[in-house]
Amino acid sequence: MSFDDLLKELQGQKTVQEDPDHVPLNELFHESFMRKHSSSNSFGEFVEKGNFQIETYEDIDNIPDELFDRHISRETDFADWKSMLDQANAEYKGK
């Protein structure tokens, strides 16, 4: 890690876009993925049904696991967030 990267990280300025391992949520949970695995047409619609405000992975981390897992279990064919995320990553990397 360069000094500039370290400085940005320490200042909280490093963005998700700079991390190649973090695919934007709307790309990872694209419309066809959401239609295939849930009753929602988009990730935005899915989180809106649960009254969540999610734009970043950090937003998801701030939701109690039990609450988000329960919503996922009810609204998708996944048991929890980890299984939904793992499947989305597998499908995204398989493209």
C-alpha positions as CSV (number, residue, x, y, z in Angstrom):
1,M,0.0,0.0,0.0
2,S,1.4,3.4,-1.0
3,F,1.7,6.2,1.5
4,D,-1.1,8.1,-0.4
5,D,-3.4,5.1,-0.1
6,L,-2.7,4.7,3.6
7,L,-3.3,8.4,4.1
8,K,-6.6,8.2,2.2
9,E,-7.7,5.2,4.2
10,L,-6.8,6.8,7.5
11,Q,-8.7,9.9,6.6
12,G,-11.7,7.8,5.5
13,Q,-11.5,8.9,1.9
14,K,-10.8,5.6,0.3
15,T,-13.9,4.7,-1.7
16,V,-15.4,1.3,-2.5
17,Q,-14.8,2.0,-6.2
18,E,-11.0,1.9,-5.5
19,D,-11.3,-1.7,-4.2
20,P,-11.5,-4.1,-7.2
21,D,-13.0,-6.8,-4.9
22,H,-16.0,-4.7,-4.1
23,V,-18.5,-4.8,-7.0
24,P,-21.1,-2.1,-6.8
25,L,-24.3,-3.5,-5.2
26,N,-26.5,-2.6,-8.3
27,E,-24.1,-4.6,-10.5
28,L,-23.8,-7.5,-8.2
29,F,-27.5,-7.8,-7.5
30,H,-28.7,-6.8,-11.1
31,E,-32.3,-7.0,-12.2
32,S,-32.1,-10.6,-13.6
33,F,-30.5,-11.9,-10.4
34,M,-33.2,-10.3,-8.3
35,R,-36.0,-11.5,-10.5
36,K,-34.6,-15.0,-10.5
37,H,-34.1,-15.3,-6.7
38,S,-36.8,-13.0,-5.2
39,S,-40.1,-11.4,-5.9
40,S,-38.4,-8.0,-6.4
41,N,-37.4,-6.6,-9.7
42,S,-34.3,-4.8,-8.3
43,F,-32.1,-4.6,-5.3
44,G,-33.5,-1.2,-4.5
45,E,-37.1,-2.6,-4.5
46,F,-35.9,-5.5,-2.3
47,V,-34.3,-3.3,0.4
48,E,-37.3,-0.8,0.2
49,K,-39.6,-3.7,1.1
50,G,-37.6,-4.2,4.3
51,N,-37.5,-0.5,5.1
52,F,-33.7,-0.5,4.8
53,Q,-31.6,2.4,3.5
54,I,-28.7,0.6,1.7
55,E,-26.3,2.2,-0.8
56,T,-23.0,0.6,0.3
57,Y,-21.7,-2.5,1.9
58,E,-21.1,-0.5,5.0
59,D,-24.8,0.2,5.2
60,I,-25.4,-3.5,5.2
61,D,-22.8,-4.0,7.9
62,N,-24.7,-1.5,10.1
63,I,-27.9,-3.6,9.9
64,P,-28.3,-6.2,12.7
65,D,-27.6,-9.6,11.0
66,E,-30.7,-11.2,12.4
67,L,-33.0,-8.5,11.0
68,F,-31.4,-8.5,7.5
69,D,-31.2,-12.3,7.4
70,R,-34.9,-12.6,8.3
71,H,-35.8,-10.2,5.5
72,I,-33.7,-12.2,3.0
73,S,-35.2,-15.5,4.2
74,R,-38.8,-14.1,3.7
75,E,-38.2,-12.3,0.4
76,T,-35.7,-14.5,-1.5
77,D,-34.8,-18.1,-2.0
78,F,-31.8,-17.7,0.3
79,A,-31.6,-18.4,4.0
80,D,-29.3,-15.5,4.9
81,W,-27.2,-12.6,3.6
82,K,-24.0,-14.7,3.3
83,S,-25.6,-17.2,1.0
84,M,-27.2,-14.5,-1.1
85,L,-23.9,-12.6,-1.4
86,D,-22.0,-15.8,-2.2
87,Q,-24.4,-16.7,-5.0
88,A,-24.3,-13.2,-6.4
89,N,-20.5,-13.2,-6.4
90,A,-20.4,-16.7,-8.0
91,E,-22.8,-15.6,-10.8
92,Y,-21.0,-12.3,-11.3
93,K,-17.5,-14.0,-11.6
94,G,-19.0,-16.6,-13.9
95,K,-20.0,-13.9,-16.5
